[in-house]
Protein backbone atom coordinates (compact mmCIF):
# COMPACT_ATOMS: atom_id res chain seq x y z
CA UNK A 1 0.00 0.00 0.00
CA UNK A 2 1.35 3.42 -0.99
CA UNK A 3 1.53 5.68 2.04
CA UNK A 4 0.06 9.17 1.84
CA UNK A 5 2.55 12.01 1.99
CA UNK A 6 -0.08 14.70 2.66
CA UNK A 7 -3.63 14.83 4.00
CA UNK A 8 -6.69 17.02 3.50
CA UNK A 9 -8.49 16.52 6.80
CA UNK A 10 -11.93 17.92 5.89
CA UNK A 11 -13.47 18.37 2.42
CA UNK A 12 -14.00 22.08 3.19
CA UNK A 13 -10.33 22.69 4.04
CA UNK A 14 -8.22 25.18 2.08
CA UNK A 15 -4.98 23.49 3.22
CA UNK A 16 -3.41 20.05 3.32
CA UNK A 17 -1.04 18.85 6.03
CA UNK A 18 2.29 17.39 4.89
CA UNK A 19 2.86 13.97 6.46
CA UNK A 20 6.43 13.97 5.15
CA UNK A 21 8.78 16.84 4.22
CA UNK A 22 7.93 18.23 0.79
CA UNK A 23 10.13 20.04 -1.73
CA UNK A 24 9.56 23.16 -3.79
CA UNK A 25 7.98 22.06 -7.06
CA UNK A 26 6.24 19.02 -5.59
CA UNK A 27 2.64 18.63 -6.72
CA UNK A 28 -0.30 18.42 -4.31
CA UNK A 29 -3.63 17.08 -5.57
CA UNK A 30 -6.72 16.99 -3.36
CA UNK A 31 -10.04 16.34 -5.06
CA UNK A 32 -10.34 18.75 -7.95
CA UNK A 33 -7.70 21.10 -6.51
CA UNK A 34 -4.08 21.06 -7.55
CA UNK A 35 -1.14 23.08 -6.24
CA UNK A 36 2.60 23.23 -6.91
CA UNK A 37 4.69 23.95 -3.81
CA UNK A 38 6.33 27.36 -3.82
CA UNK A 39 8.73 26.52 -0.95
CA UNK A 40 10.13 23.51 0.86
CA UNK A 41 7.63 22.53 3.59
CA UNK A 42 8.46 20.51 6.75
CA UNK A 43 6.40 17.53 7.91
CA UNK A 44 3.37 18.51 9.97
CA UNK A 45 3.01 21.87 8.24
CA UNK A 46 0.28 23.23 5.97
CA UNK A 47 0.18 23.96 2.22
CA UNK A 48 -2.45 26.23 0.70
CA UNK A 49 -4.65 24.68 -1.99
CA UNK A 50 -6.12 27.88 -3.46
CA UNK A 51 -5.33 31.58 -3.74
CA UNK A 52 -6.60 33.78 -0.90
CA UNK A 53 -6.67 37.53 -0.32
CA UNK A 54 -5.40 39.29 2.80
CA UNK A 55 -8.07 38.90 5.51
CA UNK A 56 -9.58 35.72 4.04
CA UNK A 57 -10.04 32.81 6.44
CA UNK A 58 -7.83 29.73 6.17
CA UNK A 59 -9.82 26.53 6.75
CA UNK A 60 -8.55 23.36 8.50
CA UNK A 61 -10.62 20.65 10.22
CA UNK A 62 -13.56 22.33 8.43
CA UNK A 63 -13.24 25.49 10.57
CA UNK A 64 -11.31 28.78 10.30
CA UNK A 65 -7.89 28.64 11.97
CA UNK A 66 -7.24 32.34 11.36
CA UNK A 67 -6.95 34.69 8.39
CA UNK A 68 -4.25 35.47 5.86
CA UNK A 69 -2.02 38.40 6.81
CA UNK A 70 -1.41 39.11 3.10
CA UNK A 71 -2.36 37.77 -0.31
CA UNK A 72 -1.28 34.13 -0.63
CA UNK A 73 -0.98 31.78 -3.58
CA UNK A 74 -1.89 28.13 -3.97
CA UNK A 75 1.18 26.10 -3.04
CA UNK A 76 2.34 28.52 -0.33
CA UNK A 77 3.56 27.23 3.01
CA UNK A 78 1.05 28.45 5.62
CA UNK A 79 2.64 29.26 8.98
CA UNK A 80 2.64 31.84 11.78
CA UNK A 81 4.36 34.38 9.52
CA UNK A 82 1.42 34.64 7.14
CA UNK A 83 -1.51 33.45 9.28
CA UNK A 84 -3.16 35.61 11.96
CA UNK A 85 -5.55 34.45 14.71
CA UNK A 86 -9.18 35.59 14.62
CA UNK A 87 -9.45 35.48 18.42
CA UNK A 88 -10.00 38.55 20.56
CA UNK A 89 -12.07 39.09 23.74
CA UNK A 90 -15.06 37.41 25.35
CA UNK A 91 -18.06 36.43 23.26
CA UNK A 92 -21.76 35.79 23.60
CA UNK A 93 -22.86 32.29 22.65
CA UNK A 94 -26.14 30.64 21.67
CA UNK A 95 -26.94 27.03 22.55
CA UNK A 96 -27.46 24.80 19.49
CA UNK A 97 -27.45 21.28 20.96
CA UNK A 98 -25.97 18.62 18.71
CA UNK A 99 -24.95 16.00 21.28
CA UNK A 100 -25.75 12.44 20.29
CA UNK A 101 -25.55 9.28 22.34
CA UNK A 102 -22.73 6.96 21.32
CA UNK A 103 -23.52 3.74 19.47
CA UNK A 104 -20.52 1.77 20.74
CA UNK A 105 -21.03 -1.78 22.06
CA UNK A 106 -20.56 -2.46 25.77
CA UNK A 107 -17.76 -5.01 26.13
CA UNK A 108 -17.88 -5.71 29.89
CA UNK A 109 -14.11 -5.24 30.22
CA UNK A 110 -12.34 -5.08 33.59
CA UNK A 111 -9.06 -3.92 35.07
CA UNK A 112 -7.37 -4.88 38.33
CA UNK A 113 -7.61 -2.11 40.92
CA UNK A 114 -7.73 -1.51 44.66
CA UNK A 115 -11.19 -1.25 46.21
CA UNK A 116 -11.16 1.35 49.00
CA UNK A 117 -13.26 1.45 52.16
CA UNK A 118 -15.57 4.14 50.75
CA UNK A 119 -16.24 2.05 47.63
CA UNK A 120 -13.92 4.07 45.38
CA UNK A 121 -11.20 2.36 43.35
CA UNK A 122 -7.52 3.15 42.84
CA UNK A 123 -5.12 1.90 40.19
CA UNK A 124 -2.07 2.24 42.46
CA UNK A 125 -1.45 1.47 46.13
CA UNK A 126 1.06 4.08 47.20
CA UNK A 127 1.90 5.90 50.42
CA UNK A 128 1.86 9.66 50.04
CA UNK A 129 3.19 12.47 52.22
CA UNK A 130 1.26 15.68 51.57
CA UNK A 131 2.72 18.91 53.01
CA UNK A 132 0.14 21.52 53.98
CA UNK A 133 2.81 24.19 53.36
CA UNK A 134 6.05 24.37 51.39
CA UNK A 135 8.08 24.99 54.57
CA UNK A 136 8.08 21.25 55.38
CA UNK A 137 9.00 20.01 51.90
CA UNK A 138 12.46 18.96 53.08
CA UNK A 139 11.07 16.93 55.97
CA UNK A 140 8.51 15.30 53.67
CA UNK A 141 11.19 14.28 51.18
CA UNK A 142 13.40 12.92 53.96
CA UNK A 143 10.52 10.86 55.36
CA UNK A 144 9.66 9.41 51.97
CA UNK A 145 13.27 8.50 51.30
CA UNK A 146 13.66 6.83 54.69
CA UNK A 147 10.48 4.79 54.35
CA UNK A 148 11.55 3.57 50.92
CA UNK A 149 14.92 2.55 52.32
CA UNK A 150 13.42 0.76 55.34
CA UNK A 151 10.73 -1.17 53.49
CA UNK A 152 11.95 -1.50 49.93
CA UNK A 153 8.28 -0.72 49.14
CA UNK A 154 7.50 -4.43 49.57
CA UNK A 155 3.76 -4.94 49.23
CA UNK A 156 3.04 -1.41 47.98
CA UNK A 157 3.68 0.40 44.71
CA UNK A 158 5.81 3.27 46.02
CA UNK A 159 6.22 6.16 48.48
CA UNK A 160 6.10 9.81 47.41
CA UNK A 161 6.20 13.25 48.95
CA UNK A 162 4.23 15.78 46.89
CA UNK A 163 6.21 18.94 47.54
CA UNK A 164 4.95 22.38 46.50
CA UNK A 165 5.65 26.02 47.37
CA UNK A 166 2.27 27.10 48.72
CA UNK A 167 -0.03 26.89 51.75
CA UNK A 168 0.97 30.24 53.23
CA UNK A 169 1.20 33.91 52.16
CA UNK A 170 -1.77 33.44 49.84
CA UNK A 171 -5.18 35.10 49.93
CA UNK A 172 -8.81 34.35 49.01
CA UNK A 173 -9.41 32.18 45.95
CA UNK A 174 -5.69 31.67 45.37
CA UNK A 175 -5.31 30.19 48.85
CA UNK A 176 -8.46 28.08 48.45
CA UNK A 177 -7.18 26.64 45.17
CA UNK A 178 -4.14 25.34 47.03
CA UNK A 179 -6.24 23.88 49.83
CA UNK A 180 -8.65 22.20 47.43
CA UNK A 181 -5.92 20.55 45.36
CA UNK A 182 -4.11 19.31 48.48
CA UNK A 183 -7.44 17.98 49.81
CA UNK A 184 -8.05 16.21 46.50
CA UNK A 185 -4.62 14.57 46.64
CA UNK A 186 -5.23 13.32 50.18
CA UNK A 187 -8.53 11.75 49.13
CA UNK A 188 -7.30 10.24 45.86
CA UNK A 189 -7.88 6.46 45.74
CA UNK A 190 -4.44 5.79 44.23
CA UNK A 191 -3.11 6.38 47.75
CA UNK A 192 -3.36 3.44 50.12
CA UNK A 193 -2.33 5.73 52.98
CA UNK A 194 -1.49 9.43 53.47
CA UNK A 195 0.53 11.38 56.00
CA UNK A 196 -0.57 15.02 56.06
CA UNK A 197 2.53 16.93 57.17
CA UNK A 198 2.10 20.41 58.65
CA UNK A 199 4.38 23.06 60.08
CA UNK A 200 1.70 24.54 62.36
CA UNK A 201 1.78 28.30 61.87
CA UNK A 202 0.85 28.45 58.17
CA UNK A 203 -2.27 30.06 56.69
CA UNK A 204 -3.41 26.57 55.74
CA UNK A 205 -4.09 25.69 59.37
CA UNK A 206 -3.86 21.90 59.88
CA UNK A 207 -7.11 21.32 61.81
CA UNK A 208 -9.14 23.44 59.38
CA UNK A 209 -7.55 21.63 56.47
CA UNK A 210 -8.42 18.22 57.91
CA UNK A 211 -12.06 19.34 58.18
CA UNK A 212 -12.02 19.87 54.41
CA UNK A 213 -11.46 16.12 53.97
CA UNK A 214 -14.94 15.37 55.29
CA UNK A 215 -15.66 11.82 56.42
CA UNK A 216 -12.23 10.40 55.59
CA UNK A 217 -10.67 7.08 56.63
CA UNK A 218 -8.85 8.01 59.84
CA UNK A 219 -6.89 4.76 59.85
CA UNK A 220 -5.26 5.62 56.52
CA UNK A 221 -5.01 9.42 56.61
CA UNK A 222 -3.04 10.83 59.55
CA UNK A 223 -1.89 14.34 60.51
CA UNK A 224 1.49 15.35 61.99
CA UNK A 225 2.12 18.97 63.04
CA UNK A 226 5.91 19.28 63.26
CA UNK A 227 6.03 22.41 65.49
CA UNK A 228 4.12 20.48 68.14
CA UNK A 229 6.53 17.53 68.20
CA UNK A 230 8.88 17.53 71.17
CA UNK A 231 12.18 16.30 69.83
CA UNK A 232 12.85 14.65 66.47
CA UNK A 233 10.00 15.30 64.03
CA UNK A 234 11.50 12.84 61.53
CA UNK A 235 11.30 9.94 63.97
CA UNK A 236 7.76 11.00 64.94
CA UNK A 237 6.83 10.97 61.25
CA UNK A 238 8.44 7.59 60.73
CA UNK A 239 6.40 6.08 63.56
CA UNK A 240 3.21 7.17 61.81
CA UNK A 241 4.44 6.06 58.41
CA UNK A 242 5.35 2.59 59.68
CA UNK A 243 1.80 2.18 60.94
CA UNK A 244 0.39 3.37 57.62
CA UNK A 245 2.70 1.05 55.72
CA UNK A 246 1.55 -1.98 57.73
CA UNK A 247 -2.04 -1.15 56.77
CA UNK A 248 -1.48 -0.35 53.08
CA UNK A 249 0.68 -3.40 52.39
CA UNK A 250 -2.31 -5.67 53.11
CA UNK A 251 -4.25 -4.33 50.10
CA UNK A 252 -4.67 -6.53 47.02
CA UNK A 253 -5.82 -5.89 43.47
CA UNK A 254 -9.19 -7.22 42.38
CA UNK A 255 -11.28 -7.25 39.21
CA UNK A 256 -13.04 -3.90 38.69
CA UNK A 257 -15.48 -3.02 35.87
CA UNK A 258 -14.00 -0.57 33.37
CA UNK A 259 -17.03 1.63 34.08
CA UNK A 260 -15.17 2.76 37.22
CA UNK A 261 -12.09 3.97 35.32
CA UNK A 262 -11.48 7.73 35.11
CA UNK A 263 -8.94 9.18 32.68
CA UNK A 264 -7.69 12.71 32.08
CA UNK A 265 -7.11 13.99 28.54
CA UNK A 266 -4.11 16.27 27.98
CA UNK A 267 -1.76 17.31 25.17
CA UNK A 268 1.56 19.10 25.28
CA UNK A 269 4.36 19.87 22.89
CA UNK A 270 1.82 19.41 20.09
CA UNK A 271 2.66 19.35 16.40
CA UNK A 272 0.90 19.18 13.05
CA UNK A 273 0.30 15.46 13.53
CA UNK A 274 -1.52 15.88 16.88
CA UNK A 275 -4.94 16.48 15.34
CA UNK A 276 -4.42 13.67 12.81
CA UNK A 277 -3.08 10.79 14.92
CA UNK A 278 -2.77 10.89 18.73
CA UNK A 279 -5.65 13.22 19.59
CA UNK A 280 -8.18 11.35 17.41
CA UNK A 281 -6.93 8.04 18.86
CA UNK A 282 -7.41 9.30 22.41
CA UNK A 283 -10.81 10.67 21.34
CA UNK A 284 -11.82 7.21 20.13
CA UNK A 285 -10.68 5.77 23.46
CA UNK A 286 -12.59 8.45 25.38
CA UNK A 287 -15.77 7.62 23.48
CA UNK A 288 -15.21 3.90 24.07
CA UNK A 289 -14.71 4.46 27.79
CA UNK A 290 -17.78 6.68 28.10
CA UNK A 291 -19.83 4.06 26.25
CA UNK A 292 -18.68 1.49 28.85
CA UNK A 293 -20.00 3.75 31.62
CA UNK A 294 -16.59 5.23 32.45
CA UNK A 295 -15.37 8.81 32.74
CA UNK A 296 -13.02 11.10 30.84
CA UNK A 297 -12.05 14.70 31.57
CA UNK A 298 -10.88 17.39 29.15
CA UNK A 299 -9.15 20.53 30.43
CA UNK A 300 -6.76 23.23 29.06
CA UNK A 301 -9.44 25.91 28.71
CA UNK A 302 -7.20 28.39 26.81
CA UNK A 303 -6.66 25.67 24.23
CA UNK A 304 -10.39 25.42 23.68
CA UNK A 305 -10.49 29.01 22.34
CA UNK A 306 -11.52 28.77 18.71
CA UNK A 307 -13.17 25.37 19.16
CA UNK A 308 -15.29 26.14 22.22
CA UNK A 309 -18.64 26.19 20.37
CA UNK A 310 -18.11 22.54 19.38
CA UNK A 311 -17.96 21.62 23.07
CA UNK A 312 -20.73 24.00 24.13
CA UNK A 313 -23.20 22.52 21.68
CA UNK A 314 -22.41 19.00 22.88
CA UNK A 315 -23.58 19.86 26.42
CA UNK A 316 -26.46 17.67 27.58
CA UNK A 317 -28.40 20.54 29.15
CA UNK A 318 -28.71 24.34 28.89
CA UNK A 319 -27.28 24.54 32.40
CA UNK A 320 -24.10 22.73 31.34
CA UNK A 321 -23.93 25.01 28.29
CA UNK A 322 -24.05 28.09 30.53
CA UNK A 323 -21.37 26.63 32.80
CA UNK A 324 -19.13 26.02 29.78
CA UNK A 325 -19.69 29.57 28.51
CA UNK A 326 -18.71 30.91 31.96
CA UNK A 327 -15.65 28.67 32.09
CA UNK A 328 -14.42 29.93 28.70
CA UNK A 329 -15.19 33.62 29.21
CA UNK A 330 -13.81 33.60 32.76
CA UNK A 331 -10.51 32.31 31.44
CA UNK A 332 -10.51 34.93 28.69
CA UNK A 333 -11.10 37.60 31.34
CA UNK A 334 -8.21 36.16 33.34
CA UNK A 335 -5.95 36.77 30.35
CA UNK A 336 -7.35 40.23 29.68
CA UNK A 337 -7.09 41.28 33.34
CA UNK A 338 -3.33 40.76 33.08
CA UNK A 339 -3.13 42.73 29.85
CA UNK A 340 -2.54 39.62 27.76
CA UNK A 341 -4.27 38.75 24.46
CA UNK A 342 -6.44 35.63 24.50
CA UNK A 343 -4.74 34.26 21.36
CA UNK A 344 -1.14 34.41 22.65
CA UNK A 345 -0.47 30.79 21.84
CA UNK A 346 0.91 28.43 20.45
CA UNK A 347 4.40 27.94 21.89
CA UNK A 348 7.63 28.02 19.86
CA UNK A 349 7.70 24.22 19.88
CA UNK A 350 4.12 24.07 18.59
CA UNK A 351 4.97 26.45 15.76
CA UNK A 352 8.06 24.46 14.82
CA UNK A 353 5.84 21.37 14.67
CA UNK A 354 3.30 22.95 12.32
CA UNK A 355 0.70 24.67 14.54
CA UNK A 356 0.32 28.32 13.56
CA UNK A 357 -2.54 29.80 15.63
CA UNK A 358 -4.49 29.00 18.77
CA UNK A 359 -7.50 27.98 16.66
CA UNK A 360 -5.25 25.54 14.79
CA UNK A 361 -4.15 24.12 18.14
CA UNK A 362 -7.64 24.11 19.69
CA UNK A 363 -9.35 22.29 16.83
CA UNK A 364 -6.76 19.53 17.15
CA UNK A 365 -6.68 19.62 20.95
CA UNK A 366 -10.42 19.12 21.44
CA UNK A 367 -10.40 15.95 19.36
CA UNK A 368 -9.08 14.18 22.46
CA UNK A 369 -12.63 14.11 23.86
CA UNK A 370 -14.17 12.35 20.87
CA UNK A 371 -17.83 12.96 20.13
CA UNK A 372 -19.56 12.09 23.42
CA UNK A 373 -22.04 14.54 24.99
CA UNK A 374 -20.69 16.71 27.80
CA UNK A 375 -22.09 15.42 31.10
CA UNK A 376 -20.30 17.63 33.63
CA UNK A 377 -18.42 20.93 34.00
CA UNK A 378 -16.04 21.51 36.92
CA UNK A 379 -14.22 24.47 38.42
CA UNK A 380 -10.53 24.19 39.28
CA UNK A 381 -10.07 21.97 42.33
CA UNK A 382 -13.53 20.36 42.08
CA UNK A 383 -13.86 16.59 42.38
CA UNK A 384 -15.68 14.45 39.84
CA UNK A 385 -19.35 13.69 40.45
CA UNK A 386 -20.70 13.00 36.94
CA UNK A 387 -19.80 10.00 34.84
CA UNK A 388 -19.19 10.41 31.13
CA UNK A 389 -17.30 13.27 29.48
CA UNK A 390 -16.48 16.20 31.78
CA UNK A 391 -14.86 19.59 31.18
CA UNK A 392 -12.50 20.98 33.83
CA UNK A 393 -11.32 24.57 34.27
CA UNK A 394 -7.51 24.73 34.30
CA UNK A 395 -4.79 26.39 32.21
CA UNK A 396 -2.92 24.73 29.37
CA UNK A 397 0.40 24.46 31.21
CA UNK A 398 1.40 20.80 31.14
CA UNK A 399 2.23 20.33 34.83
CA UNK A 400 -0.63 22.46 36.17
CA UNK A 401 -3.26 20.92 33.89
CA UNK A 402 -2.11 17.34 34.51
CA UNK A 403 -2.14 17.93 38.28
CA UNK A 404 -5.65 19.36 37.98
CA UNK A 405 -6.83 16.29 36.07
CA UNK A 406 -5.39 13.95 38.69
CA UNK A 407 -6.78 16.10 41.51
CA UNK A 408 -10.34 15.90 40.22
CA UNK A 409 -10.10 12.10 40.55
CA UNK A 410 -8.61 10.78 37.30
CA UNK A 411 -6.70 7.53 37.79
CA UNK A 412 -4.49 8.07 34.72
CA UNK A 413 -3.62 11.00 32.46
CA UNK A 414 -3.42 10.29 28.71
CA UNK A 415 -0.91 12.82 27.41
CA UNK A 416 -0.50 13.22 23.65
CA UNK A 417 2.70 14.85 22.42
CA UNK A 418 4.46 15.58 19.17
CA UNK A 419 7.60 17.18 20.58
CA UNK A 420 8.05 14.87 23.57
CA UNK A 421 8.17 15.41 27.33
CA UNK A 422 9.41 13.19 30.20
CA UNK A 423 7.39 14.53 33.15
CA UNK A 424 4.53 12.91 35.02
CA UNK A 425 2.08 14.06 37.65
CA UNK A 426 0.99 12.17 40.78
CA UNK A 427 -0.93 9.54 38.78
CA UNK A 428 0.42 7.48 35.85
CA UNK A 429 0.93 9.90 32.94
CA UNK A 430 0.98 7.97 29.66
CA UNK A 431 2.69 9.65 26.70
CA UNK A 432 1.14 9.00 23.28
CA UNK A 433 3.45 10.06 20.45
CA UNK A 434 1.84 11.77 17.47
CA UNK A 435 4.56 10.84 14.99
CA UNK A 436 6.87 7.86 14.35
CA UNK A 437 10.07 9.90 14.70
CA UNK A 438 9.35 10.88 18.30
CA UNK A 439 8.42 7.31 19.24
CA UNK A 440 11.69 6.07 17.71
CA UNK A 441 13.89 8.77 19.25
CA UNK A 442 12.40 8.79 22.75
CA UNK A 443 11.32 5.23 23.66
CA UNK A 444 12.11 6.00 27.30
CA UNK A 445 9.44 8.71 27.32
CA UNK A 446 6.75 7.29 25.02
CA UNK A 447 4.17 4.68 26.11
CA UNK A 448 2.36 4.30 22.78
CA UNK A 449 2.89 5.52 19.23
CA UNK A 450 -0.15 6.88 17.45
CA UNK A 451 2.26 7.71 14.63
CA UNK A 452 1.49 4.22 13.34
CA UNK A 453 -1.58 5.84 11.78
CA UNK A 454 0.64 7.53 9.18
CA UNK A 455 2.62 4.33 8.63
CA UNK A 456 -0.28 2.32 7.23
CA UNK A 457 -2.14 1.19 10.36
CA UNK A 458 -5.85 2.00 10.60
CA UNK A 459 -7.75 3.39 13.57
CA UNK A 460 -9.78 0.15 13.69
CA UNK A 461 -6.55 -1.83 14.07
CA UNK A 462 -4.87 0.50 16.56
CA UNK A 463 -7.72 1.32 18.94
CA UNK A 464 -8.02 -2.19 20.48
CA UNK A 465 -4.26 -2.22 21.11
CA UNK A 466 -4.48 1.18 22.79
CA UNK A 467 -7.42 0.08 24.95
CA UNK A 468 -5.42 -2.96 26.06
CA UNK A 469 -2.42 -0.75 26.87
CA UNK A 470 -4.43 1.67 29.01
CA UNK A 471 -6.10 -1.17 30.90
CA UNK A 472 -2.70 -2.80 31.47
CA UNK A 473 -1.40 0.42 33.04
CA UNK A 474 -4.58 0.66 35.12
CA UNK A 475 -3.88 -2.90 36.29
CA UNK A 476 -0.35 -2.13 37.47
CA UNK A 477 1.95 -1.95 34.45
CA UNK A 478 4.18 1.08 34.96
CA UNK A 479 3.91 4.05 32.65
CA UNK A 480 7.21 5.41 31.36
CA UNK A 481 7.15 8.34 33.79
CA UNK A 482 6.80 5.85 36.67
CA UNK A 483 9.67 3.72 35.39
CA UNK A 484 11.82 6.85 35.25
CA UNK A 485 10.52 8.14 38.61
CA UNK A 486 9.51 11.45 37.01
CA UNK A 487 6.57 12.56 39.16
CA UNK A 488 5.55 15.92 40.61
CA UNK A 489 2.68 18.31 41.20
CA UNK A 490 2.09 21.92 40.20
CA UNK A 491 -0.70 24.07 41.67
CA UNK A 492 -2.30 26.96 39.76
CA UNK A 493 -1.11 30.30 41.19
CA UNK A 494 -3.44 33.17 40.34
CA UNK A 495 -3.08 35.70 43.16
CA UNK A 496 -0.65 37.88 45.11
CA UNK A 497 2.05 36.54 47.39
CA UNK A 498 2.16 38.29 50.77
VOBAVO-430421 format. One record per residue (C-alpha): x, y, z. Coordinates in steps of 0.25 Angstrom, whole numbers, plus 5000, padded with zeros to 4 digits. Example, Ala and Ser with C-alpha at 12.3 -4.5 7.8 and 13.67 -1.06 7.14 Angstrom:
504949825031 505549965029 
//
This chain:
500050005000 500550144996 500650235008 500050375007 501050485008 500050595011 498550595016 497350685014 496650665027 495250725024 494650735010 494450885013 495950915016 496751015008 498050945013 498650805013 499650755024 500950705020 501150565026 502650565021 503550675017 503250735003 504150804993 503850934985 503250884972 502550764978 501150754973 499950744983 498550684978 497350684987 496050654980 495950754968 496950844974 498450844970 499550924975 501050934972 501950964985 502551094985 503551064996 504150945003 503150905014 503450825027 502650705032 501350745040 501250875033 500150935024 500150965009 499051055003 498150994992 497651124986 497951264985 497451354996 497351504999 497851575011 496851565022 496251435016 496051315026 496951195025 496151065027 496650935034 495850835041 494650895034 494751025042 495551155041 496851155048 497151295045 497251395034 498351425023 499251545027 499451565012 499151514999 499551374997 499651274986 499251134984 500551044988 500951144999 501451095012 500451145022 501151175036 501151275047 501751385038 500651395029 499451345037 498751425048 497851385059 496351425058 496251425074 496051545082 495251565095 494051505101 492851465093 491351435094 490951295091 489551235087 489251085090 489050995078 489050855084 489650745075 490050645085 489750505081 489850375089 490950285085 490650155078 491850075083 491649935088 491849905103 492949805105 492849775120 494449795121 495149805134 496449845140 497149805153 497049925164 496949945179 495549955185 495550055196 494750065209 493850175203 493550085191 494450165182 495550095173 497050135171 498050085161 499250095170 499450065185 500450165189 500850245202 500750395200 501350505209 500550635206 501150765212 500150865216 501150975213 502450975206 503251005218 503250855222 503650805208 505050765212 504450685224 503450615215 504550575205 505450525216 504250435221 503950385208 505350345205 505550275219 504250195217 504650145204 506050105209 505450035221 504349955214 504849945200 503349975197 503049825198 501549805197 501249945192 501550025179 502350135184 502550255194 502450395190 502550535196 501750635188 502550765190 502050905186 502351045189 500951085195 500051085207 500451215213 500551365209 499351345199 497951405200 496551375196 496251295184 497751275181 497951215195 496651125194 497151075181 498351015188 497550965199 496550895190 497650825181 498450775194 497050725199 496850655186 498250585187 497950535201 496650475197 497150415183 496850265183 498250235177 498850265191 498750145200 499150235212 499450385214 500250465224 499850605224 501050685229 500850825235 501850925240 500750985249 500751135247 500351145233 499151205227 498651065223 498451035237 498550885240 497250855247 496350945238 497050875226 496650735232 495250775233 495250795218 495450645216 494050615221 493750475226 495150425222 495750285227 496550325239 497250195239 497950225226 498050385226 498850435238 499250575242 500650615248 500850765252 502450775253 502450905262 501650825273 502650705273 503650705285 504950655279 505150595266 504050615256 504650515246 504550405256 503150445260 502750445245 503450305243 502650245254 501350295247 501850245234 502150105239 500750095244 500250135230 501150045223 500649925231 499249955227 499449995212 500349865210 499149775212 498349835200 498149745188 497749765174 496349715170 495549715157 494849845155 493849885143 494449985133 493250075136 493950115149 495250165141 495450315140 496450375131 496950515128 497250565114 498450655112 499350695101 500650765101 501750795092 500750785080 501150775066 500450775052 500150625054 499450645068 498050665061 498250555051 498850435060 498950445075 497750535078 496750455070 497250325075 497050375090 495750435085 495350295081 495750235094 495050345102 493750305094 493950165096 494150185111 492950275112 492150165105 492550065115 492050155126 493450215130 493950355131 494850445123 495250595126 495650705117 496350825122 497350935116 496251045115 497151145107 497351035097 495851025095 495851165089 495451155075 494751015077 493951055089 492551055081 492850905078 492850865092 491750965097 490750905087 491050765092 490650795106 489450715110 488650825117 488550975116 489150985130 490450915125 490451005113 490451125122 491551075131 492351045119 492151185114 492551245128 493751155128 494251205115 493951345117 494551345131 495851295126 495851405115 495651505125 496751455133 497651475121 497151615119 497251655133 498751635132 498751715119 499051585111 498351555098 497451435098 498151375085 499551385091 499851235087 500451145082 501851125088 503151125079 503150975080 501650965074 502051065063 503250985059 502350855059 501350925049 500350995058 500151135054 499051195063 498251165075 497051125067 497951025059 498350965073 496950965079 496350895067 497350785069 497350785084 495850765086 495850645077 496450575090 494950565095 494350495083 492950525081 492250485094 491250585100 491750675111 491250625124 491950715135 492650845136 493650865148 494350985154 495850975157 496050885169 494650815168 494550665170 493750585159 492350555162 491750525148 492150405139 492350425125 493150535118 493450655127 494150785125 495050845135 495550985137 497050995137 498151065129 498850995117 500250985125 500650835125 500950815139 499750905145 498750845136 499250695138 499150725153 497750775152 497350655144 497850565155 497350645166 495950645161 496050485162 496650435149 497350305151 498250325139 498650445130 498650415115 499650515110 499850535095 501150595090 501850625077 503050695082 503250595094 503350625109 503850535121 503050585133 501850525140 500850565151 500450495163 499650385155 500250305143 500450405132 500450325119 501150395107 500550365093 501450405082 500750475070 501850435060 502750315057 504050405059 503750445073 503450295077 504750245071 505650355077 505050355091 504550215095 504850245109 503850355109 502750295100 501750195104 500950175091 501250225077 499950285070 500950315059 500650175053 499450235047 500350305037 501050175035 499950095029 499150055041 497750085042 496950145054 496150015055 497449935056 498150025066 496950055076 496849915082 498349915084 498250055091 497050005100 497849885104 499049975107 498250075116 497649955124 498949895126 499450025132 498250035140 498449885145 499949915150 500849925138 501750045140 501650165131 502950225125 502950335135 502750235147 503950155142 504750275141 504250335154 503850465148 502650505157 502250645162 501150735165 500850885161 499750965167 499151085159 499651215165 498651335161 498851435173 499751525180 500851465190 500951535203 
//
